[in-house]
Amino acid sequence: MAENQSEKPVNADLTEVYHHPEALHPDLISHLRDGPLGKMIHHPLLINVMTMPGCHKADNMIYRHRKDQVAQSWQDRDWSGYIALHERPYRAEALQRILCMTDLPIDPPASWKLIKAVWVDSENVDEHDRLWNSLWKIATTELTLDPDERKAFDGLPDPIPVWHGLERKDRELLGLSWTTDKGIAEWFAQRFARSNKRPAFIASGFVSKEHVRAYILARGEGEIIAFPDTGP
């Protein structure tokens, strides 16, 4: 660099982007809501909890880029990419859109690999219980297990002892997700107890292998998917 040239600070461009006055993109206006730090954007393609009123250049750039990528992924039938471009709370809705609006068959293992990936990634399963109940009702271990899961599943006893960490002591909250590891259930129960400031509750039982819809190893939780009204 010549001596008479002034070096631009590394973060100068970022400062320009994040503090540049620009109105919020029209698509995002209806997705403004109150957040922990003031107004936040909560859109399927963009969640930002630290918006600066009137300075939305960065928000708009990110949104437009993702919107274009989403359209391209849909055109290319890149369903994994399409879902990943959505913010986590909206990925189940993206999956539902694919299943309802395309000819994606529900029976090949590749489809269930996609479905399981969204399930494992979801932190708001209860908000989409109709979708998940409808999917898991038609699932079988022949459809959902990959080779590693099949090997592990075949090694489990029948019936399988399972546990479930409860948000509160209420049978209606048993849900579909169980674990073969009591320690995992205890961890979830303690997490719920700390956040809700009440005692921890754990449900336990046995489920026949014929009633198991999936056995998921992805998070190391030994997750059994089974409806709570089924038993040995």
C-alpha positions as CSV (number, residue, x, y, z in Angstrom):
1,M,0.0,0.0,0.0
2,A,1.3,3.5,-0.9
3,E,2.3,5.6,2.0
4,N,-0.2,8.3,1.1
5,Q,-3.1,5.9,1.2
6,S,-5.2,5.7,4.3
7,E,-6.1,2.1,5.4
8,K,-9.8,1.6,5.9
9,P,-10.8,0.0,9.2
10,V,-11.7,-3.7,8.8
11,N,-15.1,-3.2,10.4
12,A,-15.9,0.0,8.5
13,D,-18.0,-1.8,5.8
14,L,-19.9,-3.7,8.5
15,T,-20.6,-0.5,10.4
16,E,-21.9,1.1,7.2
17,V,-24.2,-1.9,6.6
18,Y,-25.7,-2.1,10.1
19,H,-26.1,1.6,10.7
20,H,-27.1,2.7,7.2
21,P,-30.6,4.3,7.2
22,E,-33.0,2.2,5.2
23,A,-36.7,1.4,5.6
24,L,-37.6,-2.2,6.4
25,H,-38.5,-4.4,3.4
26,P,-42.3,-4.5,3.0
27,D,-42.3,-8.3,3.4
28,L,-40.9,-7.9,6.9
29,I,-43.1,-5.1,8.3
30,S,-45.9,-7.4,9.5
31,H,-43.3,-9.6,11.2
32,L,-42.1,-7.0,13.6
33,R,-43.0,-7.8,17.2
34,D,-41.9,-6.9,20.7
35,G,-38.8,-8.8,21.8
36,P,-36.5,-8.9,24.8
37,L,-34.4,-6.0,23.6
38,G,-37.2,-3.9,21.9
39,K,-38.6,-4.5,18.4
40,M,-37.5,-7.7,16.7
41,I,-38.1,-9.4,13.3
42,H,-39.6,-12.8,13.4
43,H,-40.0,-14.0,9.8
44,P,-39.6,-17.5,8.4
45,L,-36.4,-16.4,6.6
46,L,-35.1,-13.9,9.1
47,I,-35.1,-13.6,12.9
48,N,-33.3,-10.7,14.4
49,V,-33.8,-9.7,18.0
50,M,-31.6,-6.6,17.8
51,T,-33.1,-4.4,15.2
52,M,-32.3,-0.7,14.9
53,P,-35.3,1.4,14.0
54,G,-34.8,2.9,10.5
55,C,-31.5,1.1,9.9
56,H,-32.5,-2.1,8.1
57,K,-30.0,-2.4,5.3
58,A,-28.5,-5.6,6.8
59,D,-31.9,-7.1,7.5
60,N,-33.0,-6.3,3.9
61,M,-29.8,-7.7,2.4
62,I,-30.1,-11.0,4.3
63,Y,-33.8,-11.3,3.6
64,R,-33.5,-10.7,-0.2
65,H,-30.6,-13.1,-0.4
66,R,-32.4,-15.9,1.4
67,K,-35.6,-15.3,-0.5
68,D,-33.7,-15.8,-3.8
69,Q,-32.0,-18.9,-2.4
70,V,-35.3,-20.4,-1.3
71,A,-36.8,-19.8,-4.7
72,Q,-33.8,-21.5,-6.4
73,S,-33.8,-24.4,-3.9
74,W,-37.5,-25.0,-4.6
75,Q,-36.9,-24.9,-8.4
76,D,-34.0,-27.3,-8.0
77,R,-36.0,-29.6,-5.7
78,D,-33.2,-29.3,-3.1
79,W,-35.5,-29.9,-0.2
80,S,-32.8,-30.1,2.5
81,G,-31.4,-26.8,1.3
82,Y,-34.9,-25.3,1.1
83,I,-35.7,-26.2,4.7
84,A,-32.3,-25.2,6.1
85,L,-32.7,-21.7,4.7
86,H,-35.7,-21.2,7.0
87,E,-35.2,-20.1,10.6
88,R,-35.5,-23.0,13.0
89,P,-39.0,-22.3,14.4
90,Y,-40.4,-22.3,10.8
91,R,-38.7,-25.5,9.4
92,A,-41.6,-27.8,10.2
93,E,-43.8,-25.4,8.2
94,A,-41.4,-25.6,5.3
95,L,-41.4,-29.4,5.5
96,Q,-45.2,-29.3,5.5
97,R,-45.2,-27.1,2.4
98,I,-43.0,-29.5,0.6
99,L,-45.2,-32.5,1.5
100,C,-48.4,-30.7,0.5
101,M,-47.4,-28.9,-2.6
102,T,-45.0,-31.3,-4.4
103,D,-45.1,-34.9,-5.5
104,L,-42.5,-36.0,-3.0
105,P,-43.4,-39.6,-2.1
106,I,-43.8,-40.3,1.6
107,D,-42.6,-43.9,1.5
108,P,-38.9,-43.9,0.4
109,P,-36.2,-43.8,3.1
110,A,-34.9,-40.5,1.6
111,S,-38.1,-38.8,2.5
112,W,-38.0,-40.1,6.1
113,K,-34.4,-39.0,6.4
114,L,-35.6,-35.5,5.6
115,I,-38.6,-35.8,8.0
116,K,-36.4,-37.1,10.8
117,A,-33.8,-34.3,10.3
118,V,-36.5,-31.6,10.7
119,W,-37.9,-33.5,13.8
120,V,-34.4,-33.7,15.4
121,D,-33.7,-30.0,14.7
122,S,-37.1,-28.8,16.1
123,E,-37.4,-27.1,19.4
124,N,-41.1,-26.3,19.0
125,V,-42.6,-29.7,18.2
126,D,-45.7,-28.9,20.2
127,E,-46.6,-26.0,18.0
128,H,-46.9,-28.4,15.0
129,D,-48.4,-31.4,16.8
130,R,-51.0,-32.0,14.0
131,L,-48.2,-32.4,11.4
132,W,-46.1,-34.6,13.5
133,N,-48.9,-36.8,14.7
134,S,-50.1,-37.3,11.1
135,L,-46.6,-38.2,10.0
136,W,-45.6,-40.6,12.8
137,K,-49.0,-42.4,12.6
138,I,-48.1,-43.6,9.1
139,A,-44.4,-44.3,10.0
140,T,-43.0,-47.8,10.5
141,T,-39.5,-48.8,11.5
142,E,-39.2,-50.4,8.0
143,L,-39.5,-46.9,6.6
144,T,-37.7,-44.8,9.2
145,L,-34.6,-46.7,10.4
146,D,-31.2,-46.3,8.7
147,P,-28.8,-49.2,8.9
148,D,-27.1,-48.0,12.1
149,E,-30.5,-47.5,13.7
150,R,-31.7,-50.9,12.6
151,K,-28.7,-52.6,14.1
152,A,-29.2,-50.8,17.4
153,F,-32.9,-51.3,17.4
154,D,-32.6,-55.1,16.8
155,G,-30.3,-55.2,19.8
156,L,-33.0,-53.7,22.1
157,P,-35.2,-56.0,24.3
158,D,-38.9,-56.4,23.5
159,P,-40.7,-54.8,25.1
160,I,-38.4,-51.8,25.4
161,P,-38.1,-49.9,28.7
162,V,-38.5,-46.2,28.0
163,W,-38.5,-42.9,30.0
164,H,-39.8,-39.4,29.3
165,G,-38.9,-36.1,31.1
166,L,-42.1,-34.3,31.8
167,E,-42.7,-30.5,31.6
168,R,-45.2,-31.1,34.3
169,K,-47.0,-34.0,35.9
170,D,-49.7,-34.3,33.3
171,R,-50.5,-37.4,31.1
172,E,-51.6,-35.1,28.3
173,L,-48.0,-33.9,28.0
174,L,-46.4,-37.3,27.5
175,G,-45.9,-36.7,23.8
176,L,-44.2,-39.0,21.2
177,S,-40.6,-38.7,22.2
178,W,-39.2,-41.2,24.7
179,T,-35.7,-42.4,25.4
180,T,-34.0,-45.7,26.2
181,D,-31.6,-43.8,28.5
182,K,-33.1,-42.9,31.9
183,G,-30.3,-40.4,32.4
184,I,-31.4,-38.4,29.3
185,A,-35.0,-38.3,30.6
186,E,-33.7,-37.1,34.0
187,W,-31.7,-34.3,32.2
188,F,-34.8,-33.1,30.4
189,A,-36.9,-33.3,33.6
190,Q,-34.4,-31.2,35.5
191,R,-34.2,-28.7,32.7
192,F,-38.0,-28.3,32.8
193,A,-37.9,-28.1,36.6
194,R,-35.4,-25.3,36.6
195,S,-37.2,-23.2,34.0
196,N,-40.6,-23.7,35.6
197,K,-39.4,-23.6,39.2
198,R,-41.1,-26.8,40.3
199,P,-40.2,-30.5,41.0
200,A,-38.9,-32.7,38.2
201,F,-41.2,-35.4,36.9
202,I,-40.3,-38.5,34.9
203,A,-42.7,-40.9,33.2
204,S,-41.6,-44.5,32.5
205,G,-43.1,-47.6,30.8
206,F,-42.6,-50.3,28.2
207,V,-43.3,-50.2,24.5
208,S,-43.6,-53.2,22.2
209,K,-41.3,-53.0,19.2
210,E,-44.3,-53.4,16.9
211,H,-45.6,-50.0,18.2
212,V,-42.3,-48.1,17.7
213,R,-42.4,-45.6,14.8
214,A,-38.7,-44.7,14.8
215,Y,-35.5,-45.1,16.8
216,I,-33.3,-42.0,16.4
217,L,-29.6,-42.0,17.3
218,A,-28.7,-38.6,15.8
219,R,-28.4,-36.7,19.1
220,G,-27.1,-39.6,21.1
221,E,-30.4,-39.6,23.1
222,G,-31.6,-43.1,22.1
223,E,-34.9,-41.5,21.1
224,I,-38.0,-43.8,20.7
225,I,-40.9,-42.4,18.8
226,A,-44.1,-44.0,20.1
227,F,-47.6,-42.9,20.9
228,P,-48.1,-42.9,24.7
229,D,-51.3,-45.0,24.5
230,T,-49.4,-48.0,23.2
231,G,-47.7,-50.5,25.4
232,P,-46.4,-54.0,25.5
